[in-house]
Amino acid sequence: MKKQLTENIVRGLKAEKKPYWITDAGHVNLRLKIGISGKKSWYYSYSAGGKDNSHKLGDADIMTVTEARNAATKFKSDLLDGELPSKKKAATLTLGELIEKHYAPWVTMPENKKSGTETLCMLRAQFEQFYNKAISTLTVADIENWRSSRKREEKKVKSSSLNRYRAALLSMLNWAVEKQLIDVNPLQRFKRLDEYDSDPIVRYLTDDEWKRLMKALDEREKKLKAHQPNAGTFADHLKPVVIIALNTALRRGSLLSLTWGDIDLDGKIFTVRASTAKNKKTQRVPINTETQRALQAWRDQSADTSPDAYVFPSPKGGKMHDCRSAWDNLLKAAEIENFRWHDMRHDAATRLRRRGAAIDIVQKALGHADLRMTQRYAHIEEDIVRNAMESLCEDGNSETPRQ
């Protein structure tokens, strides 16, 4: 099939049961392939050594008709010169060129990657020292040395953070292979760090700290309501957010991303969508009575409870990203030290274990994909076992053990 291709025509082409090709009337060797998934790719068709060949120029979602024609003309010129530009580029393309010239325009498009700008900033900050290095000369040893130096220079950098940097780099290189910008990913054997012991300390509230935290919350409410005579059950968002966090073990990002459409108060369950979950998997979280009461009271005083409205919107509009200032002031008032927002997850998990919940139940409650992440709470079993062993004693004052 041959057509004078335009942007509108390309966009309007639909997938069929089998892949099919369209030759562009604007360039004799330029062809567009439409796959069964609907993916569209530009190819240059030519003969060499008595064989018909097709060289992929790029994907139609990032390469316009005009750009494809220009690429086809360039490829034809290189063929006449006796060299293939793909191999030439693969040998000389630097990491900096890949990031800035090729990956940046693609990754920052919202339809390609929601956190693209953040990913781009991460790549620039972490791998700038390799910008002038040809990707074909990059070795696993180079990046392992970089990682080791990062751990030496910043002793507090976590294995999980280094793994995120690694994942971003490898993802970009795999993308470059797919786009035929490089021949192979030279770092495909670069292994991730084991992060299960990277933060072994489990910080949770003592009984006394728990009481002080609740008291500080109540006192804060009283002070705020003194200036808000028409306030509802809660003076602002902080108390319901803290109550829900302590009773659900939700990560802050997932909690603040909840919409009213995610919550079923009658069914006593809410849904953490895959798009907001750390492991990118949908999670259904049971609501206990205290959480239900807090959510119901907060809903009653919320201005917008439509399904798409955030449960905890920012006063400035949109989603609330954190409430760090209010949280830090609350901890200061409660005289609680070294307790992060994330530690409320640890607190909930610890209380579940102390109440006899099996480790797999805690895993499900926390939304951990790997049980090893939950094993950090296994130490709580020691207290349970110790109490059980004490019950074997017939007489705590007896000097003679039972035979």
C-alpha positions as CSV (number, residue, x, y, z in Angstrom):
1,M,0.0,0.0,0.0
2,K,1.3,3.4,-0.9
3,K,0.1,6.8,0.4
4,Q,1.2,10.4,0.7
5,L,1.5,10.3,4.5
6,T,0.6,13.2,6.7
7,E,0.4,13.5,10.5
8,N,-3.4,13.2,10.4
9,I,-3.2,10.1,8.3
10,V,-0.6,8.5,10.5
11,R,-2.6,9.2,13.7
12,G,-5.7,7.8,12.1
13,L,-4.3,4.4,11.1
14,K,-5.7,1.6,13.1
15,A,-4.3,-1.8,14.1
16,E,-5.5,-4.9,12.3
17,K,-5.3,-8.6,13.0
18,K,-2.0,-8.8,11.2
19,P,0.9,-6.2,11.0
20,Y,0.8,-4.2,7.8
21,W,3.0,-1.7,6.0
22,I,2.4,1.6,4.1
23,T,5.0,3.0,1.8
24,D,5.3,6.8,1.9
25,A,4.8,8.4,-1.5
26,G,6.9,11.3,-0.3
27,H,10.0,9.1,0.0
28,V,10.5,6.0,-2.1
29,N,12.3,4.0,0.6
30,L,10.3,5.1,3.7
31,R,7.8,2.7,5.1
32,L,5.5,2.8,8.1
33,K,4.8,-0.4,10.0
34,I,1.5,-0.7,12.0
35,G,1.7,-3.6,14.5
36,I,-1.2,-5.6,15.9
37,S,-0.9,-3.6,19.1
38,G,-1.3,-0.3,17.1
39,K,2.4,0.6,17.6
40,K,3.7,2.5,14.5
41,S,7.3,2.5,13.5
42,W,9.3,4.1,10.6
43,Y,11.6,1.9,8.5
44,Y,14.0,2.5,5.6
45,S,13.8,-0.4,3.1
46,Y,16.8,-1.1,0.9
47,S,18.7,-3.9,-0.9
48,A,22.3,-4.9,0.0
49,G,24.2,-7.9,-1.1
50,G,21.3,-9.2,-3.0
51,K,19.0,-9.1,0.1
52,D,16.1,-6.9,1.0
53,N,16.7,-5.2,4.4
54,S,14.7,-2.8,6.6
55,H,16.3,-0.5,9.1
56,K,14.2,1.0,11.9
57,L,14.4,4.8,12.0
58,G,12.2,5.4,15.0
59,D,8.7,5.3,16.5
60,A,6.0,7.3,14.9
61,D,4.9,8.6,18.4
62,I,8.1,10.6,18.7
63,M,9.2,11.0,15.1
64,T,7.0,13.1,12.8
65,V,6.5,12.4,9.1
66,T,8.9,15.2,8.1
67,E,11.5,13.9,10.6
68,A,11.1,10.4,9.3
69,R,11.7,11.6,5.7
70,N,14.8,13.5,6.8
71,A,16.1,10.4,8.6
72,A,15.5,8.3,5.6
73,T,17.4,10.7,3.4
74,K,20.3,10.7,5.9
75,F,20.3,6.9,6.0
76,K,20.4,6.8,2.2
77,S,23.4,9.2,2.2
78,D,25.2,7.1,4.8
79,L,24.5,3.9,2.7
80,L,26.1,5.6,-0.3
81,D,29.1,6.5,1.8
82,G,29.4,2.9,2.9
83,E,28.6,3.2,6.6
84,L,25.5,2.6,8.7
85,P,24.7,5.5,11.0
86,S,23.2,3.3,13.7
87,K,26.5,1.6,14.3
88,K,28.4,4.9,14.0
89,K,26.1,6.4,16.6
90,A,26.2,3.4,18.9
91,A,30.0,3.7,19.0
92,T,30.2,7.4,19.8
93,L,27.0,8.4,21.5
94,T,27.8,9.7,25.0
95,L,25.7,9.4,28.1
96,G,25.2,13.1,28.1
97,E,24.0,13.2,24.5
98,L,21.6,10.3,25.2
99,I,20.1,12.0,28.3
100,E,19.9,15.6,27.0
101,K,19.2,15.2,23.2
102,H,17.2,12.0,23.1
103,Y,15.8,10.9,26.5
104,A,14.9,14.3,28.0
105,P,12.3,15.2,25.3
106,W,10.6,11.8,25.6
107,V,10.7,11.2,29.3
108,T,9.2,14.6,30.2
109,M,6.1,14.0,28.1
110,P,3.3,13.1,30.7
111,E,1.9,10.4,28.4
112,N,5.2,8.6,28.5
113,K,6.2,8.8,32.2
114,K,4.3,10.6,34.9
115,S,7.4,11.3,37.0
116,G,9.5,12.0,34.0
117,T,10.8,15.4,35.2
118,E,11.8,13.9,38.5
119,T,13.6,11.0,36.7
120,L,15.5,13.4,34.5
121,C,16.7,15.5,37.4
122,M,17.8,12.3,39.1
123,L,19.8,11.1,36.1
124,R,21.5,14.6,35.7
125,A,22.4,14.8,39.4
126,Q,23.7,11.3,39.8
127,F,25.5,10.6,36.5
128,E,26.9,13.9,35.3
129,Q,30.4,12.7,35.8
130,F,29.8,10.2,32.9
131,Y,28.3,12.7,30.5
132,N,31.4,12.8,28.2
133,K,31.9,9.0,28.2
134,A,30.7,7.0,25.2
135,I,28.0,4.6,26.3
136,S,29.8,1.8,24.4
137,T,32.7,2.2,26.8
138,L,30.7,2.2,30.0
139,T,31.4,-0.8,32.2
140,V,29.7,-2.3,35.2
141,A,32.9,-1.6,37.1
142,D,32.6,2.1,36.4
143,I,29.1,2.3,37.9
144,E,30.0,0.0,40.8
145,N,32.9,2.4,41.6
146,W,30.5,5.3,41.5
147,R,28.1,3.5,43.8
148,S,30.9,2.7,46.3
149,S,32.1,6.3,46.3
150,R,28.5,7.5,47.0
151,K,28.3,5.2,50.0
152,R,31.7,6.4,51.3
153,E,30.9,10.1,50.8
154,E,27.4,10.0,52.1
155,K,27.2,7.4,54.8
156,K,23.4,8.0,55.3
157,V,22.5,7.2,51.7
158,K,20.3,4.2,51.6
159,S,20.6,1.1,49.5
160,S,17.0,1.7,48.3
161,S,18.0,5.2,47.0
162,L,21.0,3.8,45.2
163,N,18.7,1.1,43.7
164,R,16.4,3.8,42.4
165,Y,19.3,5.6,40.7
166,R,20.3,2.3,39.2
167,A,16.8,1.5,38.0
168,A,16.5,4.9,36.3
169,L,19.8,4.5,34.5
170,L,19.1,1.0,33.3
171,S,15.6,1.9,32.2
172,M,16.9,4.7,30.0
173,L,19.6,2.5,28.5
174,N,17.0,-0.2,27.7
175,W,14.9,2.5,26.1
176,A,17.8,3.5,24.0
177,V,18.3,-0.1,22.8
178,E,14.6,-0.2,21.9
179,K,14.9,3.0,19.9
180,Q,18.0,1.7,18.2
181,L,20.2,4.5,19.5
182,I,22.6,2.0,21.0
183,D,23.2,-1.7,20.1
184,V,23.2,-3.1,23.6
185,N,22.8,-2.0,27.2
186,P,26.4,-2.3,28.6
187,L,25.1,-2.3,32.2
188,Q,22.5,-5.0,32.0
189,R,24.5,-7.1,34.5
190,F,24.8,-4.3,37.0
191,K,23.0,-5.8,40.1
192,R,20.9,-4.1,42.6
193,L,21.9,-3.9,46.3
194,D,20.1,-5.9,48.9
195,E,18.1,-3.3,50.7
196,Y,16.3,-5.5,53.3
197,D,18.9,-4.7,56.0
198,S,19.5,-1.1,54.8
199,D,17.2,0.3,57.5
200,P,16.9,-2.4,60.2
201,I,15.9,-0.1,63.1
202,V,12.2,-0.3,63.7
203,R,11.0,2.8,65.6
204,Y,7.6,2.6,67.2
205,L,5.8,4.5,69.9
206,T,6.1,3.4,73.5
207,D,2.8,3.4,75.5
208,D,3.8,6.6,77.2
209,E,4.7,8.2,73.8
210,W,1.4,7.1,72.4
211,K,-0.5,8.9,75.2
212,R,1.6,12.0,74.8
213,L,1.0,12.1,71.1
214,M,-2.8,11.8,71.5
215,K,-2.7,14.4,74.2
216,A,-0.8,16.8,72.0
217,L,-3.2,16.3,69.2
218,D,-6.2,17.1,71.5
219,E,-4.5,20.2,72.9
220,R,-3.7,21.4,69.3
221,E,-7.3,20.9,68.4
222,K,-8.5,23.0,71.3
223,K,-6.2,25.9,70.5
224,L,-7.2,25.9,66.8
225,K,-10.9,25.7,67.6
226,A,-10.7,28.6,70.0
227,H,-10.2,30.7,66.9
228,Q,-12.7,28.7,64.7
229,P,-16.1,28.7,66.5
230,N,-17.7,27.1,63.4
231,A,-15.2,24.3,63.0
232,G,-16.4,20.7,62.6
233,T,-15.3,17.7,64.5
234,F,-11.7,18.4,63.5
235,A,-10.0,21.8,63.4
236,D,-8.0,20.8,60.3
237,H,-6.5,17.8,58.5
238,L,-3.7,16.8,60.9
239,K,-5.7,14.8,63.5
240,P,-7.6,12.7,61.0
241,V,-4.5,12.1,58.9
242,V,-2.5,10.9,61.9
243,I,-5.4,8.7,63.2
244,I,-5.7,7.1,59.8
245,A,-1.9,6.6,59.4
246,L,-1.6,4.9,62.8
247,N,-4.5,2.6,62.1
248,T,-3.8,1.7,58.5
249,A,0.0,1.6,58.1
250,L,-0.5,3.5,54.8
251,R,2.5,5.3,53.2
252,R,2.2,9.1,53.3
253,G,2.0,9.3,49.5
254,S,-0.7,6.7,49.2
255,L,-2.7,8.3,52.1
256,L,-2.6,11.8,50.7
257,S,-3.5,10.6,47.2
258,L,-6.8,9.0,48.3
259,T,-9.9,10.3,46.7
260,W,-13.4,9.9,48.1
261,G,-14.1,7.5,45.2
262,D,-11.4,5.2,46.7
263,I,-13.3,4.9,50.0
264,D,-16.2,2.6,50.9
265,L,-17.2,3.6,54.4
266,D,-20.2,1.2,54.4
267,G,-18.1,-1.7,53.3
268,K,-15.3,-0.6,55.6
269,I,-12.6,-0.7,53.0
270,F,-10.6,1.6,50.8
271,T,-8.5,1.1,47.7
272,V,-5.0,2.2,47.1
273,R,-4.6,2.6,43.4
274,A,-1.6,1.1,41.6
275,S,-0.7,4.5,40.3
276,T,-0.1,5.8,43.9
277,A,1.3,2.6,45.4
278,K,5.0,2.2,45.8
279,N,5.0,-1.4,44.4
280,K,2.6,-0.3,41.6
281,K,0.0,-2.8,42.7
282,T,-3.6,-2.1,43.7
283,Q,-4.2,-2.7,47.4
284,R,-7.5,-3.0,49.2
285,V,-7.1,-1.9,52.9
286,P,-9.7,-2.8,55.6
287,I,-11.0,0.1,57.6
288,N,-11.2,-0.4,61.4
289,T,-13.7,1.3,63.6
290,E,-11.5,4.2,64.6
291,T,-10.5,4.9,61.0
292,Q,-14.2,4.7,59.9
293,R,-15.2,7.3,62.6
294,A,-12.4,9.7,61.6
295,L,-13.2,9.4,57.9
296,Q,-16.9,9.8,58.4
297,A,-16.4,12.9,60.6
298,W,-14.0,14.4,58.1
299,R,-16.3,13.7,55.2
300,D,-19.2,15.4,57.0
301,Q,-17.2,18.6,57.2
302,S,-15.5,18.5,53.8
303,A,-16.6,20.9,51.1
304,D,-16.1,18.5,48.2
305,T,-16.8,14.8,48.6
306,S,-17.2,14.0,44.9
307,P,-15.5,10.7,43.8
308,D,-12.6,12.5,42.2
309,A,-12.0,14.9,45.1
310,Y,-9.0,14.3,47.3
311,V,-9.8,13.3,50.8
312,F,-7.1,15.6,52.1
313,P,-6.8,18.4,49.5
314,S,-4.2,21.2,49.8
315,P,-5.5,24.5,51.0
316,K,-3.9,25.9,47.9
317,G,-5.8,23.5,45.7
318,G,-4.9,20.1,44.3
319,K,-3.3,17.3,46.3
320,M,-1.6,17.8,49.6
321,H,2.0,16.6,49.3
322,D,3.0,16.6,53.0
323,C,2.2,18.3,56.3
324,R,5.7,18.3,57.6
325,S,5.6,21.6,59.5
326,A,2.4,20.7,61.5
327,W,3.8,17.2,62.1
328,D,7.2,18.4,63.4
329,N,5.4,20.9,65.7
330,L,3.1,18.1,67.0
331,L,6.1,15.9,67.9
332,K,7.8,18.8,69.6
333,A,4.7,19.4,71.7
334,A,4.5,15.7,72.6
335,E,8.2,15.6,73.4
336,I,8.8,12.7,71.0
337,E,12.2,12.5,69.4
338,N,13.5,10.5,66.4
339,F,10.1,9.5,65.1
340,R,9.5,10.1,61.4
341,W,6.2,10.1,59.6
342,H,7.1,6.8,58.1
343,D,7.6,5.3,61.5
344,M,3.8,5.3,61.9
345,R,3.9,2.3,59.6
346,H,6.4,0.6,61.9
347,D,4.2,1.4,64.8
348,A,1.1,-0.1,63.3
349,A,3.0,-3.2,62.2
350,T,4.5,-3.6,65.6
351,R,1.1,-3.4,67.3
352,L,-0.3,-6.0,64.9
353,R,2.5,-8.4,65.8
354,R,2.1,-7.8,69.5
355,R,-1.6,-8.7,69.2
356,G,-0.7,-12.0,67.6
357,A,-1.2,-11.2,63.9
358,A,0.8,-13.6,61.7
359,I,3.7,-12.3,59.7
360,D,1.9,-12.8,56.4
361,I,-1.1,-10.8,57.7
362,V,1.3,-7.9,58.5
363,Q,2.8,-8.3,55.0
364,K,-0.6,-7.9,53.5
365,A,-1.5,-4.9,55.7
366,L,1.7,-3.1,54.8
367,G,1.4,-3.9,51.1
368,H,4.9,-5.5,51.0
369,A,5.6,-7.4,47.8
370,D,8.4,-9.4,49.4
371,L,8.0,-11.1,52.8
372,R,11.6,-10.3,53.7
373,M,10.7,-6.6,54.0
374,T,8.2,-7.6,56.7
375,Q,10.7,-9.8,58.6
376,R,12.0,-6.7,60.3
377,Y,9.0,-7.1,62.6
378,A,9.7,-10.7,63.4
379,H,11.7,-9.7,66.5
380,I,8.3,-8.9,68.2
381,E,7.8,-12.6,68.4
382,E,10.6,-12.8,71.0
383,D,8.3,-11.0,73.5
384,I,5.4,-13.2,72.6
385,V,7.5,-16.4,73.0
386,R,9.1,-15.2,76.2
387,N,5.7,-14.6,77.8
388,A,4.5,-18.0,76.6
389,M,7.6,-19.6,78.1
390,E,7.0,-17.9,81.4
391,S,3.6,-19.5,81.5
392,L,5.3,-22.9,81.8
393,C,6.5,-22.0,85.3
394,E,4.3,-23.6,87.9
395,D,5.6,-21.3,90.7
396,G,7.6,-18.3,89.9
397,N,9.2,-18.5,93.4
398,S,10.1,-22.2,93.2
399,E,13.8,-23.0,93.2
400,T,13.1,-26.5,91.9
401,P,12.2,-26.9,88.2
402,R,9.4,-29.2,87.3
403,Q,10.6,-32.6,86.1
